[in-house]
Amino acid sequence: MKNVVLTYGTFDLFHVGHLNLLQRLKALGDYLVVGVSTDEFNATKGKQTIVPFEDRQRIVQNIKCVDLAIPESHWEQKVGDIAKYGVSTFGMGADWTGRFDELKAHCNVVYLPRTEGISSTSMKKLLRVLDKEHVNDLRQALNVISAIIDRFD
């Protein structure tokens, strides 16, 4: 009998932290099922992705350690997915510790450590400097600096 591991995530701006988590989860079993949050589901959580769902799911499905990528469309689907796929282990990153303990009635639940120093949230904060408002702020600052430099010419 296969030891099936299940996890969920948005996997926006896929990075090495995502890869490390998926590889560690795969090492816990024989078959890894990954639920990728749909854009609509993320909207209900107040999240907006940069990469569209179809692309995120395609990326996740094509990672060597992932056996199956499925859409995650609502919080309540986890118990049904555990039964449907015969899941023996449910795993998430340690930032979710305790949030899915109710699933222990259906399978083993593990929370694995995150990769230090990287997250999609931190990447999005860095990219925020590229939005229109911040570019305008940068342009104004450069104009002020240019005016100061012109005085020295």
N, C-alpha and C positions, 0 to 999 in steps of 0.2 A: 504494500500500500504506500502511495506517495505521501510525503510530508509536505503539505501545501502551506505556504506563507502568504499572507495578505497584508497590504499596506495601501495607504491613500495619500494623495498630495496634489498640489497644484502644479508643481514642477515648472513654474515660470522662470525664464532666464536660466535654463538648466546649467548647473555648475558642478564642480567636483564634490561638493558636499552632498548633493543629490546622489551622485554616482557612488560615493562611499557608503551612504545609507543603504542604497539598493543592493550593493555587493554584500554588505554585512547581513542584510535580511536574507538574501539568497543562500548564504552560508548556513543559515538556520534550517534549511529544508531542501527539498528536491525540486520544487516548482514554485515560482514567484508570480503572484497575481498582483498587479498594481492598478489601483483605481486612480484615474486622473480626473480632477475636478473640472466640470464643465464651466464655461463662461457664465452661464445662467446661475449655476449653484454658487460660484464665487461672488456674483452680484448680491445674492441673498446674505452673504457673509460680509458685505461691504468691501470686497476686494475687486480690483480691476487688474486684469493681466495685460502684459505687453504682447505676449505671444498667444495667438488664438488657440482654442481648445484642440482643433483638428491637428495642428502642427505639434502641440505639446504631446498629444497622445501618440502621434507618429514617432516622435523622438524617443519617448519612453519605450514604445513597443520594439524599437530597433536597438535597444541596449542589450548586449549579449546576455546579461544575467536575468533579464526579464522574460518570462515565458508567455505572459498574457497581460495586455493593458486593456482595461475596461473603463467606461465612463462612470464617474461618480456624480450623481445628480441631486442627491439629498442625504442628510445625516442618517436617516433611518435605514438606509439600504445595507448597512454593514452586517446585521444579523442575517439577512437574506443571502448576502454574498457568502458569508461563512458557511451556511448550509449548502448553497448551490455549488460551491467549488470544493467542498470537503476540507475546509481550512482547519489546520491544527495549531497554527501560530499566527497571531495578529501582531504586527509590529509598527511602531511609529518612532519618530525622533523624540529625544528626551524632553524637548520643549513641550510635549503633550503629556508628560507623566501624570498619571491619575485620571486623565480625561476619558479614557476608554476602559476603565476597570470593570464596568458592567458587562463587558464582553467576555470576562473570565468565566462566566457561566456557560460559554459556548466553545472556548478554545483557550490556549495559553496566550497571554498578553505580555509583550515585552516593549520596553522603551530603550532605544539605543542612543548613545551619545552623539551629539552633533559634531561636525567637523569645525574646529576652532577657526574663527576669523573670516568665515564666509556665510552669507545668506542672501536669498533673493531680495529681502527687504533692504539690506545694506547696499546691494548693487543698484536697486531702484533709487535709493537716496543719492548715490553718486551720479546716476544718470539724470536726476532732476535738474542739474545745472544746465542741461541741454534744452529745457523747455523755454517757450517764448518769453515768459516773464523774466527768467533768470538771464537769458541772452541779452535782453534789453538792459537789465541791471549791469551786466558786464560791459555792454557798449557804453553806458553812461560813465562807468568807472574809468574805462579806457580814455574817454573823451576828457575827463578831468585830468588824468595823468598826462595826456598829450598836451593839454593847455599848460600844465606846470612845466613840462619839458621845453615847450616852445619859448617860455620866458628865459630860459638859460641860453638860447641860441643867439 
